[in-house]
Structure formats: structure tokens, C-alpha cells
Amino acid sequence: MYCGWEVLKIFHLKIYNEKDFKYENGRAVISFEKSKKYALVFLEAIMKNHEKIYSYVQGFYRFIMNSNNKPFPEFKVSR
């Protein structure tokens, strides 16, 4: 899972609309009501990869608790 791919997906599916964003203090801000369509794309990516994410977090936890016996976990990014 790589967020960059999800951003490209939003752009190519024409979900992105510049009018959804306001620019304040040099930052793009989106209202809660308009953020739903963007959040759905990212949540879909998370759900597709939830087992990989869980395994990574579990491996990271085990590394922190006992780093002598466990290798540092790697999260493999795939398309």
C-alpha cells in the first residue's frame, strides 16, 4: 500500500475537485463533509492490506519488546 498510488487514483477517477479545498496559511484544508469521498479511497486501500499492516505492527511490537531475538520488520510496498 502506498498513499501516492491512492492520490493518483483520486486524480484519474476525477474524484478530486479543487473547489473541495480552501487554502489557509499556505495549507490545503478540506471540510469534514467534503472529505468523505477522499477518505473512502484511502480506507479501501487500508482494508485491502489490513493483514499486511497487522503483521507489520505485530512484528514492530515484538521487536520493541525483545529486539535481541527478532529482526526489525519491513513493510513491503506493492502496487
Biopython code that builds the backbone (N, CA, C, O; Angstrom):
import numpy as np
from Bio.PDB.StructureBuilder import StructureBuilder

atoms = [
    (1, "MET", "N", (0.852, -1.171, 0.000)),
    (1, "MET", "CA", (0.000, 0.000, 0.000)),
    (1, "MET", "C", (0.893, 1.227, 0.000)),
    (1, "MET", "O", (1.796, 1.346, 0.828)),
    (2, "TYR", "N", (0.651, 2.100, -0.889)),
    (2, "TYR", "CA", (1.403, 3.335, -0.972)),
    (2, "TYR", "C", (0.419, 4.456, -1.256)),
    (2, "TYR", "O", (-0.311, 4.413, -2.246)),
    (3, "CYS", "N", (0.399, 5.460, -0.386)),
    (3, "CYS", "CA", (-0.592, 6.530, -0.495)),
    (3, "CYS", "C", (-0.487, 7.289, -1.807)),
    (3, "CYS", "O", (-1.484, 7.817, -2.300)),
    (4, "GLY", "N", (0.716, 7.349, -2.380)),
    (4, "GLY", "CA", (0.886, 8.032, -3.656)),
    (4, "GLY", "C", (0.008, 7.433, -4.744)),
    (4, "GLY", "O", (-0.545, 8.150, -5.578)),
    (5, "TRP", "N", (-0.113, 6.103, -4.726)),
    (5, "TRP", "CA", (-0.972, 5.446, -5.727)),
    (5, "TRP", "C", (-2.431, 5.833, -5.518)),
    (5, "TRP", "O", (-3.180, 6.005, -6.479)),
    (6, "GLU", "N", (-2.822, 5.968, -4.271)),
    (6, "GLU", "CA", (-4.206, 6.329, -3.977)),
    (6, "GLU", "C", (-4.492, 7.766, -4.405)),
    (6, "GLU", "O", (-5.591, 8.064, -4.873)),
    (7, "VAL", "N", (-3.520, 8.653, -4.249)),
    (7, "VAL", "CA", (-3.686, 10.033, -4.703)),
    (7, "VAL", "C", (-3.847, 10.059, -6.218)),
    (7, "VAL", "O", (-4.693, 10.784, -6.741)),
    (8, "LEU", "N", (-3.035, 9.267, -6.929)),
    (8, "LEU", "CA", (-3.179, 9.188, -8.392)),
    (8, "LEU", "C", (-4.540, 8.621, -8.783)),
    (8, "LEU", "O", (-5.148, 9.062, -9.758)),
    (9, "LYS", "N", (-5.012, 7.643, -8.018)),
    (9, "LYS", "CA", (-6.321, 7.059, -8.289)),
    (9, "LYS", "C", (-7.420, 8.117, -8.158)),
    (9, "LYS", "O", (-8.314, 8.197, -9.000)),
    (10, "ILE", "N", (-7.349, 8.927, -7.099)),
    (10, "ILE", "CA", (-8.326, 10.002, -6.902)),
    (10, "ILE", "C", (-8.306, 10.954, -8.093)),
    (10, "ILE", "O", (-9.355, 11.385, -8.572)),
    (11, "PHE", "N", (-7.124, 11.273, -8.559)),
    (11, "PHE", "CA", (-6.986, 12.199, -9.685)),
    (11, "PHE", "C", (-7.530, 11.593, -10.977)),
    (11, "PHE", "O", (-8.293, 12.244, -11.691)),
    (12, "HIS", "N", (-7.145, 10.347, -11.284)),
    (12, "HIS", "CA", (-7.553, 9.717, -12.545)),
    (12, "HIS", "C", (-9.041, 9.378, -12.588)),
    (12, "HIS", "O", (-9.645, 9.374, -13.661)),
    (13, "LEU", "N", (-9.632, 9.094, -11.433)),
    (13, "LEU", "CA", (-11.074, 8.812, -11.397)),
    (13, "LEU", "C", (-11.906, 10.089, -11.347)),
    (13, "LEU", "O", (-13.133, 10.046, -11.266)),
    (14, "LYS", "N", (-11.218, 11.216, -11.397)),
    (14, "LYS", "CA", (-11.859, 12.530, -11.366)),
    (14, "LYS", "C", (-12.676, 12.744, -10.091)),
    (14, "LYS", "O", (-13.694, 13.436, -10.104)),
    (15, "ILE", "N", (-12.215, 12.140, -8.987)),
    (15, "ILE", "CA", (-12.835, 12.368, -7.683)),
    (15, "ILE", "C", (-12.389, 13.720, -7.147)),
    (15, "ILE", "O", (-13.153, 14.422, -6.484)),
    (16, "TYR", "N", (-11.129, 14.080, -7.444)),
    (16, "TYR", "CA", (-10.550, 15.329, -6.971)),
    (16, "TYR", "C", (-11.276, 16.515, -7.576)),
    (16, "TYR", "O", (-11.530, 16.552, -8.780)),
    (17, "ASN", "N", (-11.605, 17.475, -6.742)),
    (17, "ASN", "CA", (-12.208, 18.708, -7.206)),
    (17, "ASN", "C", (-11.560, 19.849, -6.427)),
    (17, "ASN", "O", (-11.638, 19.889, -5.199)),
    (18, "GLU", "N", (-10.938, 20.750, -7.117)),
    (18, "GLU", "CA", (-10.227, 21.853, -6.469)),
    (18, "GLU", "C", (-11.159, 22.683, -5.591)),
    (18, "GLU", "O", (-10.715, 23.281, -4.612)),
    (19, "LYS", "N", (-12.437, 22.724, -5.929)),
    (19, "LYS", "CA", (-13.399, 23.510, -5.147)),
    (19, "LYS", "C", (-13.672, 22.897, -3.772)),
    (19, "LYS", "O", (-14.238, 23.561, -2.904)),
    (20, "ASP", "N", (-13.276, 21.639, -3.565)),
    (20, "ASP", "CA", (-13.451, 20.993, -2.262)),
    (20, "ASP", "C", (-12.469, 21.543, -1.223)),
    (20, "ASP", "O", (-12.671, 21.357, -0.023)),
    (21, "PHE", "N", (-11.426, 22.207, -1.670)),
    (21, "PHE", "CA", (-10.355, 22.659, -0.787)),
    (21, "PHE", "C", (-10.346, 24.171, -0.643)),
    (21, "PHE", "O", (-10.673, 24.910, -1.572)),
    (22, "LYS", "N", (-9.961, 24.611, 0.553)),
    (22, "LYS", "CA", (-9.705, 26.026, 0.815)),
    (22, "LYS", "C", (-8.235, 26.121, 1.190)),
    (22, "LYS", "O", (-7.676, 25.174, 1.743)),
    (23, "TYR", "N", (-7.616, 27.226, 0.903)),
    (23, "TYR", "CA", (-6.205, 27.410, 1.226)),
    (23, "TYR", "C", (-6.074, 28.443, 2.335)),
    (23, "TYR", "O", (-6.415, 29.613, 2.161)),
    (24, "GLU", "N", (-5.569, 27.982, 3.487)),
    (24, "GLU", "CA", (-5.395, 28.840, 4.656)),
    (24, "GLU", "C", (-3.973, 28.688, 5.171)),
    (24, "GLU", "O", (-3.508, 27.573, 5.407)),
    (25, "ASN", "N", (-3.287, 29.802, 5.343)),
    (25, "ASN", "CA", (-1.923, 29.803, 5.872)),
    (25, "ASN", "C", (-0.997, 28.872, 5.096)),
    (25, "ASN", "O", (-0.161, 28.190, 5.688)),
    (26, "GLY", "N", (-1.144, 28.842, 3.788)),
    (26, "GLY", "CA", (-0.272, 28.033, 2.950)),
    (26, "GLY", "C", (-0.585, 26.544, 2.963)),
    (26, "GLY", "O", (0.210, 25.744, 2.469)),
    (27, "ARG", "N", (-1.739, 26.158, 3.525)),
    (27, "ARG", "CA", (-2.118, 24.739, 3.592)),
    (27, "ARG", "C", (-3.472, 24.527, 2.928)),
    (27, "ARG", "O", (-4.344, 25.395, 2.973)),
    (28, "ALA", "N", (-3.632, 23.368, 2.315)),
    (28, "ALA", "CA", (-4.925, 22.997, 1.752)),
    (28, "ALA", "C", (-5.774, 22.389, 2.862)),
    (28, "ALA", "O", (-5.327, 21.478, 3.559)),
    (29, "VAL", "N", (-6.981, 22.880, 3.028)),
    (29, "VAL", "CA", (-7.885, 22.418, 4.079)),
    (29, "VAL", "C", (-9.177, 21.963, 3.424)),
    (29, "VAL", "O", (-9.678, 22.598, 2.496)),
    (30, "ILE", "N", (-9.705, 20.859, 3.919)),
    (30, "ILE", "CA", (-10.958, 20.332, 3.382)),
    (30, "ILE", "C", (-11.963, 20.202, 4.520)),
    (30, "ILE", "O", (-11.600, 19.839, 5.638)),
    (31, "SER", "N", (-13.222, 20.498, 4.232)),
    (31, "SER", "CA", (-14.252, 20.396, 5.264)),
    (31, "SER", "C", (-14.583, 18.927, 5.517)),
    (31, "SER", "O", (-14.339, 18.066, 4.671)),
    (32, "PHE", "N", (-15.138, 18.659, 6.687)),
    (32, "PHE", "CA", (-15.493, 17.296, 7.059)),
    (32, "PHE", "C", (-16.481, 16.696, 6.055)),
    (32, "PHE", "O", (-16.350, 15.532, 5.677)),
    (33, "GLU", "N", (-17.451, 17.473, 5.630)),
    (33, "GLU", "CA", (-18.481, 16.967, 4.702)),
    (33, "GLU", "C", (-17.877, 16.545, 3.362)),
    (33, "GLU", "O", (-18.288, 15.539, 2.783)),
    (34, "LYS", "N", (-16.918, 17.301, 2.877)),
    (34, "LYS", "CA", (-16.316, 17.009, 1.569)),
    (34, "LYS", "C", (-15.237, 15.936, 1.644)),
    (34, "LYS", "O", (-14.853, 15.378, 0.616)),
    (35, "SER", "N", (-14.743, 15.641, 2.835)),
    (35, "SER", "CA", (-13.635, 14.694, 2.969)),
    (35, "SER", "C", (-14.057, 13.240, 2.797)),
    (35, "SER", "O", (-13.201, 12.376, 2.606)),
    (36, "LYS", "N", (-15.347, 12.951, 2.860)),
    (36, "LYS", "CA", (-15.832, 11.571, 2.801)),
    (36, "LYS", "C", (-15.374, 10.847, 1.532)),
    (36, "LYS", "O", (-14.891, 9.717, 1.606)),
    (37, "LYS", "N", (-15.521, 11.480, 0.390)),
    (37, "LYS", "CA", (-15.170, 10.799, -0.867)),
    (37, "LYS", "C", (-13.669, 10.520, -0.956)),
    (37, "LYS", "O", (-13.255, 9.551, -1.593)),
    (38, "TYR", "N", (-12.861, 11.358, -0.328)),
    (38, "TYR", "CA", (-11.412, 11.143, -0.323)),
    (38, "TYR", "C", (-11.051, 10.041, 0.679)),
    (38, "TYR", "O", (-10.212, 9.186, 0.394)),
    (39, "ALA", "N", (-11.678, 10.067, 1.831)),
    (39, "ALA", "CA", (-11.390, 9.080, 2.875)),
    (39, "ALA", "C", (-11.750, 7.672, 2.413)),
    (39, "ALA", "O", (-11.057, 6.716, 2.759)),
    (40, "LEU", "N", (-12.817, 7.533, 1.642)),
    (40, "LEU", "CA", (-13.232, 6.207, 1.177)),
    (40, "LEU", "C", (-12.153, 5.528, 0.349)),
    (40, "LEU", "O", (-11.961, 4.318, 0.465)),
    (41, "VAL", "N", (-11.446, 6.280, -0.481)),
    (41, "VAL", "CA", (-10.386, 5.703, -1.314)),
    (41, "VAL", "C", (-9.253, 5.181, -0.435)),
    (41, "VAL", "O", (-8.742, 4.085, -0.664)),
    (42, "PHE", "N", (-8.860, 5.968, 0.577)),
    (42, "PHE", "CA", (-7.771, 5.552, 1.467)),
    (42, "PHE", "C", (-8.207, 4.390, 2.353)),
    (42, "PHE", "O", (-7.422, 3.472, 2.594)),
    (43, "LEU", "N", (-9.442, 4.414, 2.841)),
    (43, "LEU", "CA", (-9.921, 3.309, 3.677)),
    (43, "LEU", "C", (-10.017, 2.012, 2.892)),
    (43, "LEU", "O", (-9.766, 0.936, 3.434)),
    (44, "GLU", "N", (-10.377, 2.108, 1.624)),
    (44, "GLU", "CA", (-10.410, 0.924, 0.764)),
    (44, "GLU", "C", (-9.012, 0.306, 0.648)),
    (44, "GLU", "O", (-8.860, -0.913, 0.714)),
    (45, "ALA", "N", (-8.003, 1.146, 0.477)),
    (45, "ALA", "CA", (-6.616, 0.662, 0.385)),
    (45, "ALA", "C", (-6.182, 0.023, 1.697)),
    (45, "ALA", "O", (-5.496, -0.999, 1.690)),
    (46, "ILE", "N", (-6.575, 0.612, 2.821)),
    (46, "ILE", "CA", (-6.238, 0.041, 4.127)),
    (46, "ILE", "C", (-6.899, -1.319, 4.292)),
    (46, "ILE", "O", (-6.257, -2.263, 4.754)),
    (47, "MET", "N", (-8.166, -1.434, 3.925)),
    (47, "MET", "CA", (-8.870, -2.714, 4.078)),
    (47, "MET", "C", (-8.292, -3.794, 3.173)),
    (47, "MET", "O", (-8.269, -4.965, 3.551)),
    (48, "LYS", "N", (-7.826, -3.423, 1.988)),
    (48, "LYS", "CA", (-7.210, -4.402, 1.092)),
    (48, "LYS", "C", (-5.906, -4.939, 1.671)),
    (48, "LYS", "O", (-5.499, -6.058, 1.359)),
    (49, "ASN", "N", (-5.255, -4.149, 2.507)),
    (49, "ASN", "CA", (-3.941, -4.502, 3.032)),
    (49, "ASN", "C", (-3.933, -4.677, 4.546)),
    (49, "ASN", "O", (-2.868, -4.628, 5.162)),
    (50, "HIS", "N", (-5.096, -4.879, 5.156)),
    (50, "HIS", "CA", (-5.155, -4.902, 6.615)),
    (50, "HIS", "C", (-4.335, -6.039, 7.237)),
    (50, "HIS", "O", (-3.796, -5.867, 8.330)),
    (51, "GLU", "N", (-4.230, -7.165, 6.585)),
    (51, "GLU", "CA", (-3.439, -8.263, 7.133)),
    (51, "GLU", "C", (-1.941, -7.936, 7.114)),
    (51, "GLU", "O", (-1.221, -8.254, 8.060)),
    (52, "LYS", "N", (-1.482, -7.306, 6.043)),
    (52, "LYS", "CA", (-0.076, -6.894, 5.963)),
    (52, "LYS", "C", (0.234, -5.832, 7.015)),
    (52, "LYS", "O", (1.289, -5.862, 7.648)),
    (53, "ILE", "N", (-0.688, -4.903, 7.194)),
    (53, "ILE", "CA", (-0.497, -3.849, 8.190)),
    (53, "ILE", "C", (-0.450, -4.461, 9.581)),
    (53, "ILE", "O", (0.407, -4.101, 10.389)),
    (54, "TYR", "N", (-1.366, -5.385, 9.869)),
    (54, "TYR", "CA", (-1.385, -6.047, 11.175)),
    (54, "TYR", "C", (-0.076, -6.795, 11.426)),
    (54, "TYR", "O", (0.498, -6.700, 12.511)),
    (55, "SER", "N", (0.391, -7.531, 10.432)),
    (55, "SER", "CA", (1.637, -8.286, 10.584)),
    (55, "SER", "C", (2.820, -7.364, 10.846)),
    (55, "SER", "O", (3.695, -7.674, 11.655)),
    (56, "TYR", "N", (2.839, -6.232, 10.157)),
    (56, "TYR", "CA", (3.928, -5.280, 10.376)),
    (56, "TYR", "C", (3.885, -4.718, 11.795)),
    (56, "TYR", "O", (4.908, -4.676, 12.478)),
    (57, "VAL", "N", (2.712, -4.289, 12.237)),
    (57, "VAL", "CA", (2.579, -3.722, 13.582)),
    (57, "VAL", "C", (2.941, -4.767, 14.635)),
    (57, "VAL", "O", (3.613, -4.451, 15.617)),
    (58, "GLN", "N", (2.503, -6.001, 14.438)),
    (58, "GLN", "CA", (2.830, -7.079, 15.370)),
    (58, "GLN", "C", (4.356, -7.312, 15.408)),
    (58, "GLN", "O", (4.937, -7.448, 16.485)),
    (59, "GLY", "N", (4.991, -7.357, 14.241)),
    (59, "GLY", "CA", (6.436, -7.538, 14.184)),
    (59, "GLY", "C", (7.180, -6.380, 14.830)),
    (59, "GLY", "O", (8.187, -6.587, 15.508)),
    (60, "PHE", "N", (6.690, -5.164, 14.623)),
    (60, "PHE", "CA", (7.307, -3.995, 15.235)),
    (60, "PHE", "C", (7.183, -4.060, 16.756)),
    (60, "PHE", "O", (8.145, -3.778, 17.471)),
    (61, "TYR", "N", (6.001, -4.431, 17.253)),
    (61, "TYR", "CA", (5.781, -4.576, 18.695)),
    (61, "TYR", "C", (6.735, -5.617, 19.284)),
    (61, "TYR", "O", (7.360, -5.387, 20.319)),
    (62, "ARG", "N", (6.836, -6.746, 18.618)),
    (62, "ARG", "CA", (7.725, -7.811, 19.113)),
    (62, "ARG", "C", (9.185, -7.363, 19.095)),
    (62, "ARG", "O", (9.956, -7.721, 19.986)),
    (63, "PHE", "N", (9.565, -6.584, 18.086)),
    (63, "PHE", "CA", (10.927, -6.066, 18.027)),
    (63, "PHE", "C", (11.187, -5.126, 19.205)),
    (63, "PHE", "O", (12.230, -5.214, 19.853)),
    (64, "ILE", "N", (10.257, -4.243, 19.475)),
    (64, "ILE", "CA", (10.423, -3.287, 20.574)),
    (64, "ILE", "C", (10.485, -4.012, 21.918)),
    (64, "ILE", "O", (11.288, -3.654, 22.779)),
    (65, "MET", "N", (9.650, -5.017, 22.100)),
    (65, "MET", "CA", (9.596, -5.718, 23.383)),
    (65, "MET", "C", (10.819, -6.603, 23.615)),
    (65, "MET", "O", (11.238, -6.797, 24.756)),
    (66, "ASN", "N", (11.396, -7.143, 22.529)),
    (66, "ASN", "CA", (12.539, -8.034, 22.683)),
    (66, "ASN", "C", (13.363, -7.997, 21.399)),
    (66, "ASN", "O", (13.284, -8.916, 20.584)),
    (67, "SER", "N", (14.136, -6.959, 21.219)),
    (67, "SER", "CA", (14.876, -6.778, 19.966)),
    (67, "SER", "C", (16.041, -7.750, 19.808)),
    (67, "SER", "O", (16.622, -7.829, 18.725)),
    (68, "ASN", "N", (16.397, -8.489, 20.855)),
    (68, "ASN", "CA", (17.520, -9.427, 20.751)),
    (68, "ASN", "C", (17.210, -10.607, 19.841)),
    (68, "ASN", "O", (18.101, -11.121, 19.165)),
    (69, "ASN", "N", (15.966, -11.035, 19.819)),
    (69, "ASN", "CA", (15.608, -12.255, 19.081)),
    (69, "ASN", "C", (14.869, -11.999, 17.776)),
    (69, "ASN", "O", (14.713, -12.921, 16.976)),
    (70, "LYS", "N", (14.418, -10.794, 17.540)),
    (70, "LYS", "CA", (13.585, -10.524, 16.371)),
    (70, "LYS", "C", (14.263, -9.519, 15.438)),
    (70, "LYS", "O", (14.860, -8.545, 15.898)),
    (71, "PRO", "N", (14.170, -9.755, 14.132)),
    (71, "PRO", "CA", (14.695, -8.751, 13.196)),
    (71, "PRO", "C", (13.722, -7.575, 13.097)),
    (71, "PRO", "O", (12.525, -7.728, 13.339)),
    (72, "PHE", "N", (14.243, -6.410, 12.742)),
    (72, "PHE", "CA", (13.369, -5.248, 12.544)),
    (72, "PHE", "C", (12.445, -5.537, 11.373)),
    (72, "PHE", "O", (12.924, -5.922, 10.306)),
    (73, "PRO", "N", (11.131, -5.364, 11.533)),
    (73, "PRO", "CA", (10.186, -5.704, 10.462)),
    (73, "PRO", "C", (10.267, -4.724, 9.284)),
    (73, "PRO", "O", (10.569, -3.543, 9.456)),
    (74, "GLU", "N", (9.993, -5.238, 8.106)),
    (74, "GLU", "CA", (9.946, -4.419, 6.903)),
    (74, "GLU", "C", (8.534, -4.467, 6.342)),
    (74, "GLU", "O", (7.896, -5.520, 6.333)),
    (75, "PHE", "N", (8.056, -3.335, 5.880)),
    (75, "PHE", "CA", (6.742, -3.293, 5.228)),
    (75, "PHE", "C", (6.969, -3.231, 3.742)),
    (75, "PHE", "O", (7.510, -2.248, 3.236)),
    (76, "LYS", "N", (6.566, -4.263, 3.033)),
    (76, "LYS", "CA", (6.768, -4.336, 1.584)),
    (76, "LYS", "C", (5.688, -3.533, 0.870)),
    (76, "LYS", "O", (4.496, -3.771, 1.060)),
    (77, "VAL", "N", (6.109, -2.596, 0.062)),
    (77, "VAL", "CA", (5.196, -1.783, -0.704)),
    (77, "VAL", "C", (5.004, -2.413, -2.063)),
    (77, "VAL", "O", (5.973, -2.718, -2.759)),
    (78, "SER", "N", (3.738, -2.611, -2.445)),
    (78, "SER", "CA", (3.464, -3.199, -3.745)),
    (78, "SER", "C", (2.365, -2.397, -4.434)),
    (78, "SER", "O", (1.619, -1.658, -3.792)),
    (79, "ARG", "N", (2.285, -2.553, -5.714)),
    (79, "ARG", "CA", (1.247, -1.853, -6.496)),
    (79, "ARG", "C", (-0.024, -2.617, -6.486)),
    (79, "ARG", "O", (-1.008, -2.186, -7.088)),
]
sb = StructureBuilder()
sb.init_structure("model")
sb.init_model(0)
sb.init_chain("A")
sb.init_seg("    ")
for serial, (resi, resn, name, xyz) in enumerate(atoms, 1):
    if name == "N":
        sb.init_residue(resn, " ", resi, " ")
    sb.init_atom(name, np.array(xyz, "f"), 0.0, 1.0, " ", f" {name:<3s}", serial, name[0])
structure = sb.get_structure()
